[in-house]
């Protein structure tokens, strides 16, 4: 049977509560596999696993419990190995990498920042910043709305100005928060967000980071800034060397 991997940690990590269940229906019991000074938090992998709410929550609950008493390297939902031996083989093969990551992430959490423009507010901002757009808007208004070409020209100018503002705002969010973070990971580009950035933050500096995020929000009223965290530091585990064939430890197969 294949093995579902929740996290990697030190072999000296305190044991999990007895009877803890993980993903699957029925839920699979969570157990620990040890290899040298490292360990993996695992369970049997159910067949046909999909990112349903019940199993996503079960995965997150195991990580929360495991992370209560020390550092863990969280694996993303859907991380599966062919069997237990494959997991311990990866632990042995990547031991140096995992030790370094455990040391680097000890005492730290992840905050994900997503930003999107408030459409009405950003248009007001663009108009106030761009006299050429204001002038063309007024000219079109006085001429009864303007010709097709004038409307098209105005629309293109507004789109270009909004896109430029997106780039500037994303850079400002990044710059304002990276100074209070231990590391930064920029997420994949998405048409839905002008910024999708994860920040690695010392637990003791979380309030400072959140205060900085509030300052960014106050300084950019045309930006909807969404803060998600504290989270396990998914974005900072790093995959390390290539896995043995058939192993997907650390791979994100959640289709989130």
Backbone bond lengths (Angstrom), bond angles and torsions (degrees), N, CA, C in turn:
res aa  C-N    CA-C-N  psi(-1)  N-CA   C-N-CA  omega(-1)  CA-C   N-CA-C  phi
1 X - - - 1.469 - - 1.523 109.89 -
2 X 1.323 117.64 140.53 1.464 121.62 179.39 1.531 110.31 -70.44
3 X 1.335 114.23 161.27 1.463 121.46 -173.18 1.518 110.37 -117.54
4 X 1.314 115.30 127.92 1.468 121.95 179.13 1.533 108.24 -92.23
5 X 1.331 116.48 130.56 1.462 121.02 -175.76 1.525 110.13 -111.80
6 X 1.343 115.54 124.51 1.462 121.71 179.18 1.529 111.99 -94.30
7 X 1.322 115.96 -40.84 1.462 119.18 -173.24 1.518 109.94 -164.09
8 X 1.311 114.32 162.15 1.457 122.95 172.63 1.515 107.62 -120.27
9 X 1.319 116.11 139.79 1.454 120.26 -177.51 1.529 109.02 -150.84
10 X 1.321 115.16 -175.26 1.464 119.58 177.41 1.528 109.79 -78.94
11 X 1.321 117.01 147.86 1.461 120.73 178.08 1.518 111.60 -61.90
12 X 1.320 117.02 -24.57 1.466 121.54 179.11 1.525 113.27 -82.32
13 X 1.317 117.00 -1.30 1.466 121.35 179.87 1.527 109.76 -59.59
14 X 1.356 117.92 137.80 1.463 119.64 179.24 1.525 112.55 -55.62
15 X 1.307 115.96 147.22 1.462 120.95 -178.69 1.520 110.81 -65.07
16 X 1.318 115.77 152.83 1.454 121.24 176.19 1.525 110.15 -77.37
17 X 1.331 117.64 160.79 1.465 120.01 177.86 1.531 111.26 -57.90
18 X 1.297 116.08 143.32 1.465 120.25 177.55 1.529 110.40 -61.22
19 X 1.313 115.54 142.39 1.461 119.86 175.14 1.515 114.79 77.78
20 X 1.317 118.90 14.56 1.464 119.68 179.91 1.524 110.04 -71.04
21 X 1.326 115.18 134.40 1.448 121.12 179.24 1.527 111.09 -108.37
22 X 1.331 114.91 154.28 1.446 120.49 179.67 1.512 111.92 -117.72
23 X 1.334 115.86 -137.36 1.455 121.10 -175.53 1.528 110.63 -78.67
24 X 1.340 114.27 166.41 1.458 120.35 174.88 1.509 113.69 104.92
25 X 1.328 114.87 160.65 1.465 122.38 174.88 1.527 107.91 -132.63
26 X 1.344 117.52 107.13 1.467 126.23 -0.45 1.528 111.64 -68.89
27 X 1.334 115.44 158.89 1.463 120.36 -177.36 1.521 110.96 -64.04
28 X 1.335 115.82 135.99 1.463 120.74 179.87 1.523 110.57 -84.14
29 X 1.340 117.56 136.22 1.469 120.57 178.19 1.532 110.77 -63.25
30 X 1.323 115.47 139.56 1.466 121.63 178.70 1.524 108.93 -86.63
31 X 1.325 116.11 140.37 1.456 120.98 179.63 1.528 109.62 -142.27
32 X 1.327 115.88 173.75 1.461 122.14 -177.14 1.523 110.05 -117.12
33 X 1.325 116.32 132.65 1.466 122.29 171.85 1.527 107.93 -110.75
34 X 1.328 116.61 128.96 1.461 119.79 -178.74 1.522 110.55 -112.84
35 X 1.328 113.82 145.68 1.461 121.74 176.43 1.524 106.92 -147.53
36 X 1.342 116.20 105.57 1.458 119.69 -176.67 1.518 110.36 62.95
37 X 1.338 116.43 -128.66 1.462 120.06 -179.15 1.526 112.48 -95.71
38 X 1.338 117.24 15.18 1.455 121.93 178.23 1.526 110.29 -119.33
39 X 1.330 115.33 162.60 1.463 120.74 178.40 1.522 109.01 -148.05
40 X 1.312 115.33 156.75 1.457 121.83 175.49 1.525 108.63 -123.72
41 X 1.335 115.37 136.97 1.455 121.95 174.99 1.529 106.36 -91.53
42 X 1.327 117.07 117.85 1.465 120.65 -170.81 1.531 110.88 -139.12
43 X 1.319 113.93 173.24 1.471 122.83 166.16 1.520 106.19 -152.02
44 X 1.325 116.79 171.95 1.449 118.87 169.86 1.531 108.15 -63.62
45 X 1.323 117.54 145.31 1.464 121.88 -179.06 1.528 110.03 -92.37
46 X 1.325 117.48 122.69 1.465 119.06 177.17 1.521 110.68 -69.87
47 X 1.308 116.54 152.39 1.459 120.83 177.51 1.525 110.11 -76.07
48 X 1.330 115.24 145.65 1.465 120.46 174.77 1.513 113.44 64.97
49 X 1.322 118.18 31.13 1.467 120.59 -178.14 1.523 110.71 -65.39
50 X 1.319 116.86 133.02 1.458 123.36 176.78 1.538 108.75 -128.36
51 X 1.325 117.57 157.73 1.461 120.08 -176.79 1.527 113.27 -75.85
52 X 1.325 115.76 64.76 1.463 120.41 174.97 1.526 109.56 -82.90
53 X 1.310 114.99 156.62 1.462 120.45 -174.50 1.528 111.81 -55.15
54 X 1.321 117.74 -43.77 1.462 121.23 -177.94 1.524 111.02 -58.02
55 X 1.325 116.70 -45.80 1.454 119.71 -176.58 1.526 112.21 -77.34
56 X 1.323 117.73 -33.22 1.466 120.13 174.26 1.524 110.43 -61.13
57 X 1.341 115.98 -42.09 1.466 120.29 179.02 1.531 110.98 -68.11
58 X 1.327 116.71 -38.00 1.462 119.85 178.42 1.523 110.55 -63.56
59 X 1.324 116.36 -43.67 1.473 121.23 177.53 1.526 109.93 -59.20
60 X 1.337 116.05 -46.84 1.463 120.37 -179.22 1.521 111.62 -65.06
61 X 1.325 117.53 -36.48 1.464 120.63 -179.80 1.522 111.71 -65.62
62 X 1.326 116.42 -40.10 1.462 119.69 177.60 1.529 109.86 -62.45
63 X 1.326 116.79 -43.52 1.469 120.10 178.98 1.525 111.53 -63.50
64 X 1.325 116.52 -41.03 1.463 119.96 179.51 1.519 111.48 -62.69
65 X 1.321 116.35 -44.43 1.464 120.28 179.43 1.532 110.64 -66.01
66 X 1.324 115.80 -44.03 1.461 119.59 -178.53 1.519 111.45 -66.11
67 X 1.325 117.56 -33.84 1.449 121.19 -177.67 1.515 114.83 -82.73
68 X 1.328 117.20 -5.14 1.462 120.16 -177.88 1.519 112.02 -65.38
69 X 1.326 117.54 -37.72 1.460 121.66 -172.13 1.526 113.91 -109.00
70 X 1.318 117.02 15.24 1.456 118.54 178.48 1.507 112.13 158.69
71 X 1.319 115.70 176.63 1.459 121.33 -174.91 1.525 111.52 -74.78
72 X 1.326 115.55 136.99 1.468 121.69 171.41 1.521 107.70 -131.22
73 X 1.322 115.71 152.79 1.454 121.77 171.56 1.518 106.97 -96.79
74 X 1.334 118.26 106.61 1.465 120.12 -174.79 1.521 111.47 -75.18
75 X 1.312 116.05 133.84 1.449 121.33 171.72 1.526 108.69 -93.23
76 X 1.322 115.73 147.76 1.452 119.26 179.36 1.529 110.91 -73.95
77 X 1.322 115.26 156.46 1.456 121.01 179.25 1.528 109.76 -53.83
78 X 1.323 115.71 132.13 1.448 120.64 178.00 1.512 114.88 96.10
79 X 1.341 117.71 10.53 1.467 120.24 179.27 1.531 109.04 -79.39
80 X 1.335 116.34 115.85 1.460 121.82 -171.84 1.522 109.95 -133.52
81 X 1.325 115.62 141.44 1.469 122.53 173.96 1.529 108.19 -118.89
82 X 1.326 117.95 157.37 1.474 119.87 -177.92 1.521 113.70 -59.55
83 X 1.352 117.55 -34.86 1.457 120.59 -178.39 1.534 108.52 -166.66
84 X 1.334 116.64 177.80 1.464 120.87 -178.72 1.527 111.74 -61.01
85 X 1.340 116.71 -39.48 1.464 119.83 -178.28 1.524 111.59 -62.22
86 X 1.328 117.07 -33.99 1.462 120.11 177.27 1.523 110.89 -65.26
87 X 1.336 116.13 -38.00 1.467 120.13 179.28 1.519 110.73 -65.34
88 X 1.329 116.90 -50.64 1.462 119.12 -179.75 1.524 111.05 -64.91
89 X 1.332 116.48 -29.97 1.455 119.48 176.04 1.518 111.79 -64.97
90 X 1.327 116.93 -41.18 1.463 121.14 177.31 1.526 110.05 -65.69
91 X 1.332 117.27 -40.54 1.469 120.16 178.30 1.526 110.79 -59.31
92 X 1.321 115.78 -43.05 1.462 119.58 -179.51 1.530 110.97 -68.77
93 X 1.324 116.16 -42.36 1.460 120.67 -175.89 1.522 111.96 -68.64
94 X 1.345 116.97 -33.68 1.459 121.01 -175.51 1.519 112.69 -109.39
95 X 1.294 116.88 20.54 1.462 120.87 -172.03 1.533 112.35 -51.90
96 X 1.310 116.90 -47.03 1.476 119.88 -177.77 1.528 111.25 -62.13
97 X 1.312 115.82 -42.89 1.458 120.17 179.59 1.525 111.20 -62.61
98 X 1.329 117.34 -46.59 1.458 119.99 -177.77 1.529 111.68 -67.52
99 X 1.318 117.53 -36.68 1.476 119.28 176.55 1.527 110.11 -61.87
100 X 1.332 116.04 -43.73 1.472 119.69 -179.80 1.514 110.66 -62.26
101 X 1.345 117.38 -42.92 1.458 120.56 -179.36 1.528 111.41 -66.99
102 X 1.318 118.05 -39.76 1.459 120.38 177.99 1.526 110.77 -61.87
103 X 1.318 116.82 -40.64 1.463 120.31 178.26 1.526 110.99 -67.00
104 X 1.338 116.46 -41.74 1.462 120.70 -176.96 1.528 112.34 -69.61
105 X 1.328 117.85 -32.07 1.464 121.40 -175.05 1.525 113.36 -98.07
106 X 1.304 117.55 -2.26 1.469 120.36 -178.66 1.526 109.95 -60.35
107 X 1.326 116.03 127.71 1.458 120.96 177.69 1.514 114.52 77.32
108 X 1.335 117.76 15.10 1.460 120.74 -176.61 1.527 110.93 -124.12
109 X 1.325 115.26 154.04 1.460 122.41 178.05 1.528 108.46 -132.49
110 X 1.304 115.01 167.48 1.458 120.93 179.77 1.527 110.47 -108.12
111 X 1.328 115.57 137.92 1.462 122.49 168.84 1.517 107.59 -119.53
112 X 1.331 115.69 126.47 1.452 119.96 176.78 1.527 109.36 -100.90
113 X 1.314 115.36 129.65 1.458 121.88 179.40 1.523 108.66 -112.17
114 X 1.311 115.84 123.34 1.452 121.29 171.87 1.529 108.39 -117.72
115 X 1.320 115.86 139.72 1.461 120.51 -178.55 1.515 109.65 -132.41
116 X 1.319 115.53 139.60 1.457 121.93 177.08 1.529 107.40 -142.26
117 X 1.317 116.97 149.82 1.461 120.50 179.81 1.527 111.42 -76.69
118 X 1.323 115.63 140.55 1.451 121.49 163.87 1.529 105.84 -76.93
119 X 1.314 117.48 114.05 1.464 121.36 -168.91 1.530 112.55 -56.46
120 X 1.310 117.26 -48.69 1.464 119.63 -178.27 1.524 111.39 -65.98
121 X 1.337 116.07 -41.46 1.464 119.89 -177.87 1.524 111.74 -67.99
122 X 1.338 117.51 -39.44 1.462 119.19 -178.22 1.525 110.51 -71.55
123 X 1.322 118.51 -33.55 1.455 119.91 175.27 1.524 110.94 -64.04
124 X 1.314 116.38 -40.65 1.468 120.50 176.11 1.520 110.29 -62.05
125 X 1.351 116.38 -41.17 1.465 121.34 179.19 1.529 110.56 -64.05
126 X 1.323 116.32 -45.30 1.461 120.97 -179.43 1.527 110.73 -62.68
127 X 1.320 116.83 -42.26 1.466 120.34 178.72 1.523 111.15 -62.31
128 X 1.331 116.48 -42.67 1.463 119.83 -177.53 1.520 111.97 -68.79
129 X 1.324 117.42 -26.48 1.460 121.17 -177.15 1.523 113.50 -89.88
130 X 1.328 117.45 -16.28 1.456 120.33 -170.22 1.529 111.37 -123.07
131 X 1.342 117.94 98.36 1.469 120.52 -178.63 1.525 112.84 -63.95
132 X 1.337 118.10 -29.11 1.457 120.48 179.66 1.522 110.62 -66.25
133 X 1.341 115.83 -41.47 1.466 119.12 177.51 1.521 110.31 -65.84
134 X 1.316 116.92 -41.41 1.463 120.31 178.91 1.524 110.82 -61.63
135 X 1.312 116.07 -42.35 1.468 120.03 -178.12 1.523 111.38 -65.23
136 X 1.340 116.87 -44.05 1.462 120.13 -179.86 1.524 110.79 -67.34
137 X 1.330 117.00 -38.14 1.466 120.87 176.80 1.516 110.59 -59.84
138 X 1.329 116.91 -45.39 1.460 121.52 -179.64 1.529 110.95 -66.47
139 X 1.348 116.27 -39.82 1.465 119.42 179.52 1.520 110.34 -63.88
140 X 1.314 116.43 -42.61 1.467 119.90 178.05 1.519 111.13 -63.65
141 X 1.317 115.76 -39.96 1.475 119.07 -179.91 1.521 110.77 -62.65
142 X 1.326 116.29 -43.75 1.465 119.99 -177.21 1.522 112.27 -69.56
143 X 1.332 116.92 -23.20 1.463 120.05 -179.98 1.524 112.07 -98.06
144 X 1.329 115.14 19.25 1.456 119.65 176.75 1.511 114.41 80.97
145 X 1.302 116.51 22.86 1.460 121.48 177.60 1.510 113.12 114.67
146 X 1.326 118.18 -17.47 1.454 121.46 178.05 1.516 112.51 86.98
147 X 1.315 115.13 163.02 1.455 120.97 178.21 1.532 110.35 -75.00
148 X 1.323 114.42 170.93 1.468 118.74 177.56 1.518 110.86 -57.93
149 X 1.329 116.24 -44.09 1.457 120.55 -179.60 1.525 111.58 -63.21
150 X 1.341 116.12 -40.73 1.474 119.61 179.38 1.527 111.30 -66.69
151 X 1.325 116.52 -39.35 1.465 119.90 177.26 1.528 110.59 -64.34
152 X 1.337 114.97 -42.06 1.463 119.47 179.57 1.514 110.67 -63.64
153 X 1.328 116.12 -43.15 1.465 120.75 178.64 1.519 110.95 -60.61
154 X 1.329 116.50 -44.89 1.460 120.47 179.86 1.524 110.68 -63.09
155 X 1.328 116.47 -43.41 1.459 119.57 179.94 1.518 111.96 -61.55
156 X 1.326 116.98 -42.90 1.462 120.70 178.85 1.514 111.65 -64.21
157 X 1.339 116.34 -39.00 1.472 119.94 178.70 1.521 111.00 -64.63
158 X 1.329 116.10 -42.04 1.465 120.09 -179.28 1.531 110.47 -65.90
159 X 1.341 117.38 -44.46 1.463 120.71 179.23 1.518 110.85 -59.93
160 X 1.333 117.04 -44.73 1.468 120.82 -179.91 1.520 110.74 -63.48
161 X 1.330 116.99 -40.60 1.463 120.39 -179.31 1.530 111.04 -67.23
162 X 1.334 117.00 -39.42 1.467 120.62 178.60 1.523 110.18 -66.50
163 X 1.322 117.16 -41.86 1.463 120.28 178.72 1.523 111.18 -63.14
164 X 1.326 116.95 -39.98 1.464 120.58 177.15 1.522 110.45 -64.46
165 X 1.322 116.34 -39.91 1.466 120.75 178.50 1.523 110.36 -66.10
166 X 1.329 118.79 -35.61 1.468 121.97 176.59 1.529 110.45 -59.53
167 X 1.327 116.15 -47.10 1.461 120.45 -179.91 1.525 110.42 -61.97
168 X 1.323 116.90 -44.89 1.459 120.66 -179.21 1.521 111.49 -64.76
169 X 1.321 116.70 -43.74 1.465 119.88 -178.55 1.525 111.27 -66.46
170 X 1.333 117.43 -39.75 1.464 120.25 177.92 1.523 110.31 -61.37
171 X 1.324 116.64 -42.83 1.465 120.55 179.19 1.527 111.27 -65.41
172 X 1.316 116.94 -36.99 1.465 120.43 -179.92 1.528 111.67 -69.59
173 X 1.336 116.91 -39.02 1.466 120.24 176.31 1.529 109.61 -61.99
174 X 1.310 116.12 -47.76 1.469 121.77 179.80 1.519 110.66 -58.41
175 X 1.321 116.45 -50.27 1.466 121.50 -176.43 1.525 112.50 -64.18
176 X 1.325 116.29 -39.33 1.458 120.20 -176.26 1.519 113.17 -69.26
177 X 1.345 117.32 -27.36 1.459 120.46 -173.73 1.524 114.36 -105.49
178 X 1.318 117.82 -20.03 1.463 118.36 -176.61 1.521 111.96 -66.87
179 X 1.328 117.56 -24.15 1.458 120.50 -179.68 1.518 113.78 -70.40
180 X 1.338 117.58 -19.20 1.467 120.93 179.46 1.528 110.49 -109.85
181 X 1.319 116.71 20.96 1.468 121.87 178.88 1.518 109.65 -125.84
182 X 1.332 114.87 152.45 1.454 120.20 178.47 1.519 111.52 -80.52
183 X 1.340 117.39 -26.43 1.460 122.07 179.15 1.521 108.24 -160.60
184 X 1.329 115.13 161.56 1.463 121.42 -177.56 1.522 108.92 -133.31
185 X 1.330 116.42 139.46 1.461 121.68 175.49 1.523 108.41 -132.16
186 X 1.323 116.79 117.51 1.460 121.32 -179.21 1.518 108.63 -85.05
187 X 1.329 115.92 125.62 1.449 121.24 -177.81 1.512 112.33 -76.04
188 X 1.321 117.34 172.28 1.465 120.91 179.51 1.520 111.12 -62.79
189 X 1.340 115.89 146.83 1.454 120.17 179.01 1.524 109.82 -66.01
190 X 1.310 114.61 143.21 1.461 120.56 178.98 1.514 108.20 -142.30
191 X 1.312 116.00 140.28 1.457 119.44 179.61 1.527 111.49 -66.25
192 X 1.315 116.65 -15.45 1.458 119.04 -178.31 1.514 114.72 -85.07
193 X 1.343 117.62 -15.59 1.457 120.37 -173.88 1.519 110.52 -130.85
194 X 1.334 115.91 143.48 1.460 118.36 172.37 1.527 110.40 -87.15
195 X 1.335 116.73 -18.70 1.460 121.34 175.34 1.518 109.25 -147.98
196 X 1.321 116.14 137.87 1.463 123.43 175.10 1.523 105.97 -142.61
197 X 1.325 116.07 93.43 1.462 121.49 -169.26 1.523 109.40 -130.78
198 X 1.335 115.70 135.13 1.465 121.25 175.26 1.523 109.13 -106.29
199 X 1.321 115.42 138.73 1.455 122.48 -178.83 1.527 109.34 -121.21
200 X 1.318 116.31 132.59 1.460 122.00 175.44 1.523 107.29 -91.58
201 X 1.331 116.03 123.23 1.461 120.99 -170.87 1.523 110.16 -129.53
202 X 1.324 116.98 135.49 1.458 120.90 172.56 1.525 108.71 -63.00
203 X 1.335 116.16 136.64 1.466 119.42 -178.80 1.529 111.42 -54.47
204 X 1.315 116.72 -38.51 1.452 120.78 -178.85 1.511 114.42 -70.38
205 X 1.336 116.82 -13.11 1.469 121.08 -179.39 1.526 111.71 -111.50
206 X 1.328 116.59 13.95 1.464 120.34 -177.73 1.530 111.49 -62.65
207 X 1.329 117.67 -41.30 1.462 119.89 -179.67 1.521 111.02 -63.87
208 X 1.323 116.68 -38.30 1.464 120.52 177.68 1.527 110.31 -64.10
209 X 1.317 116.52 -41.72 1.466 120.15 179.07 1.526 110.32 -63.92
210 X 1.313 117.58 -46.01 1.464 120.85 -179.41 1.523 111.21 -63.99
211 X 1.338 116.63 -36.03 1.461 119.87 176.64 1.528 110.57 -65.15
212 X 1.331 116.49 -39.46 1.463 120.23 177.60 1.527 110.77 -64.42
213 X 1.336 116.29 -38.30 1.462 119.86 177.45 1.527 111.12 -63.82
214 X 1.322 116.54 -37.98 1.464 120.27 177.14 1.526 111.19 -65.51
215 X 1.313 117.13 -36.34 1.465 120.60 177.11 1.528 110.56 -65.11
216 X 1.330 116.04 -40.26 1.467 119.74 176.59 1.519 109.84 -61.99
217 X 1.322 116.74 -44.39 1.466 120.96 -179.67 1.529 110.76 -61.31
218 X 1.324 116.71 -43.07 1.463 120.52 -178.89 1.528 111.62 -67.34
219 X 1.327 116.86 -34.72 1.466 121.14 -177.90 1.530 112.30 -79.76
220 X 1.328 117.43 -13.02 1.461 121.98 -177.79 1.527 109.55 -130.40
221 X 1.320 118.04 70.07 1.471 120.09 -176.80 1.523 113.88 -63.97
222 X 1.335 116.88 -15.83 1.472 120.39 178.06 1.522 111.97 -87.16
223 X 1.346 117.11 2.17 1.461 122.03 -179.30 1.526 109.92 -114.50
224 X 1.318 115.68 130.30 1.466 121.52 173.25 1.521 107.00 -90.27
225 X 1.341 115.96 105.74 1.461 122.12 -176.11 1.527 109.08 -101.16
226 X 1.328 116.55 122.87 1.464 121.26 -176.45 1.525 108.99 -116.81
227 X 1.326 115.06 125.08 1.463 121.95 -177.48 1.518 108.94 -108.98
228 X 1.329 116.56 124.76 1.460 121.28 179.09 1.528 108.73 -120.81
229 X 1.314 116.35 118.26 1.453 120.17 179.96 1.515 110.77 157.20
230 X 1.333 116.51 175.48 1.465 126.27 4.08 1.530 112.43 -73.30
231 X 1.335 114.86 143.75 1.456 123.24 -179.44 1.526 109.83 -121.85
232 X 1.320 117.48 158.24 1.467 118.08 167.17 1.533 108.05 -58.56
233 X 1.307 118.61 147.31 1.476 120.33 -173.32 1.524 113.67 -77.49
234 X 1.343 116.32 61.44 1.460 121.35 -179.16 1.530 112.89 -53.13
235 X 1.332 115.89 -43.03 1.464 120.22 -171.40 1.517 113.64 -74.65
236 X 1.336 117.23 -3.50 1.459 119.93 -173.51 1.526 113.19 -123.21
237 X 1.349 116.42 9.53 1.458 119.68 177.89 1.519 110.09 -69.44
238 X 1.335 116.96 -43.11 1.461 124.21 -177.51 1.528 110.10 67.39
239 X 1.313 117.33 133.28 1.467 120.03 -172.89 1.516 114.91 -72.18
240 X 1.335 118.38 -25.32 1.459 118.93 -178.26 1.516 111.48 73.61
241 X 1.339 118.13 -160.04 1.471 121.30 -178.17 1.519 111.50 -62.87
242 X 1.310 116.73 164.30 1.460 121.86 -177.32 1.519 111.24 -62.75
243 X 1.356 116.05 144.75 1.453 121.31 179.32 1.525 111.09 -74.94
244 X 1.330 115.97 156.28 1.469 118.41 169.21 1.526 109.50 -60.73
245 X 1.310 117.46 156.00 1.462 121.72 -177.24 1.524 110.64 -55.10
246 X 1.345 115.21 135.06 1.454 120.47 175.68 1.521 114.60 86.71
247 X 1.325 117.51 0.55 1.457 120.91 -178.34 1.519 110.14 -105.33
248 X 1.319 117.18 133.38 1.462 120.54 -179.41 1.509 111.20 -123.44
249 X 1.323 118.21 34.76 1.460 121.02 178.28 1.521 108.38 -63.73
250 X 1.322 114.57 126.77 1.458 119.92 178.68 1.515 113.64 90.86
251 X 1.324 118.13 -11.73 1.450 120.05 -178.99 1.514 109.84 -75.40
252 X 1.326 116.22 144.93 1.446 120.82 178.07 1.524 109.16 -96.58
253 X 1.316 116.09 101.88 1.461 121.06 179.50 1.522 110.84 -110.77
254 X 1.334 115.62 22.26 1.467 119.36 -173.81 1.512 113.47 -80.52
255 X 1.340 118.19 -16.32 1.455 122.11 -175.95 1.511 111.50 58.43
256 X 1.366 116.76 31.24 1.462 119.58 -178.75 1.519 110.37 -72.88
